[in-house]
Amino acid sequence: MDRIILECSHLSKSYQTPEGTKRVIEDISLQVRENEFVVLFGAGQCGKTTMINLLSGLELPTSGTVTVNDKPVTGPGPERGVIYQTISLFPWLTAMGNVEYGPKVRGMRKKERRALAQRYINLVGLQGFEHTYPVKLSGGMKQRVGIARAYCNNPVVLFMDEPFGALDAQTRYLMQKELEKIWGQEKKTVIFVTNNIEEALYLADRIVVMKNCPSTIKKEYVIDLPRPRDYVDPEFLRLRKEITAIVDKTL
């Protein structure tokens, strides 16, 4: 069995507001294994993004701990990549320039980093767009650049916070298939946030269902369906119905 690569223990997060203390995350403990694709699933505004921020080190917990490879997470780090719904590409850099940016900053020689970046550009299907600037790319293509950039940085864990939420339905479906293919080839540990049940079932090894704020883990499902998955498979549809029924209503 793959080793545990990320662990959080008794994780809680509160914010001070004019109305008083707002508890968002309440005593969550979670283990994620190497190469596992874990989906955090729940209604909008239930604390999923806060969880991503805590696990990736972009925010610090009020209490509890997060470790990656047994090392405490106390802030952002290159071993933890994050992809958000809105990809923040550098507009003055081409697709190639964006993808190779991380290795460039770390001092990798041009020939090596170009070869590495080209590998991931090819992997996401953007051959021929290496010299295209973000303004000329569609939403789906920008997400592909973002995914290639994240993989090119070679993170230990890749966090994805509703990366396809802003895309139209057809593009979203195609990106789900593309991500599943990339993950199958590269086998990176991924923690993925969504409130779309079909997306969760299509991608996940394990779905962690979260309750509304203050958020805790309501239930976990191990998704043992063959890949690539069939949206009309009877077991897929059964799980879709069961998980949908237990999700808290949107706040």
Steps between C-alpha positions, in 0.01 A plus 500: 500500500626850415637698792320790665629820341271763654333499840299752694409445863216672692506791255283800586471852359309801633481862388416810697214698346300805615231253609746294702701183445410302186602134511566366150694175555434290810735222616574329166751216480593354162769283343587500128720234343761541229348515149145508640236721337285635784196719439367736767130517422221710644262789448626848413642702790549192720870560560663301218720790382605572858605137531710529182662817634582333833636179345713690248636744760339813353322546834591383849252307716356632822585161648623165375787400270573425135798295383629409154761222493500519882612865490277769660331738256558853628460697176501465120765278343604376155407142592135610515346626175161674489267549202194722544185551295650816352845422365742788561731469204767763442349699210840617377626141462410248232359157584856366498618789719228432755560125514879530535483785753544288815806308381643828366469668841668199660797543264450207265697540178303621199540184291385274784207712609378547141505124446313448829243769419450360149429159648211637706374726221478188285334309784214753524457514123629852432761419237516790258395758763837531674548860379140612557425760769218442754278769346472283189413181689150371583398425857564128457840564344599729789409223743717260300792743528434525874502122538819469293665775709404326825633162384819660366573622854489134613306552825461220752130583530284688248196687634223590256220730618204466259734549201226437244219689675512800266497296178199419285352152541660346190847640573470392862420145393798493264731638770387232745596233247829679430590527869415134562730402214785723623467375857501141375829561320677715757354355823518812713329530838198727439251661738215636291207720609164493324126529567421303183417136583565364149842665498579356843399147402681516167833605652525376859664203663332627816230759562499687831152647556513819709224650711402866500682749725643431742619232263581146606529176306154352459595179319768352275451282193765285334416504128602161365379543143713415192660788312412675277157515660161481338250768610208260440652194669241367752745521793599853398133601500436324833788684667388827343156460656631392840761775537267772371245399764735554793652835392393799706296762320682812383514773762 
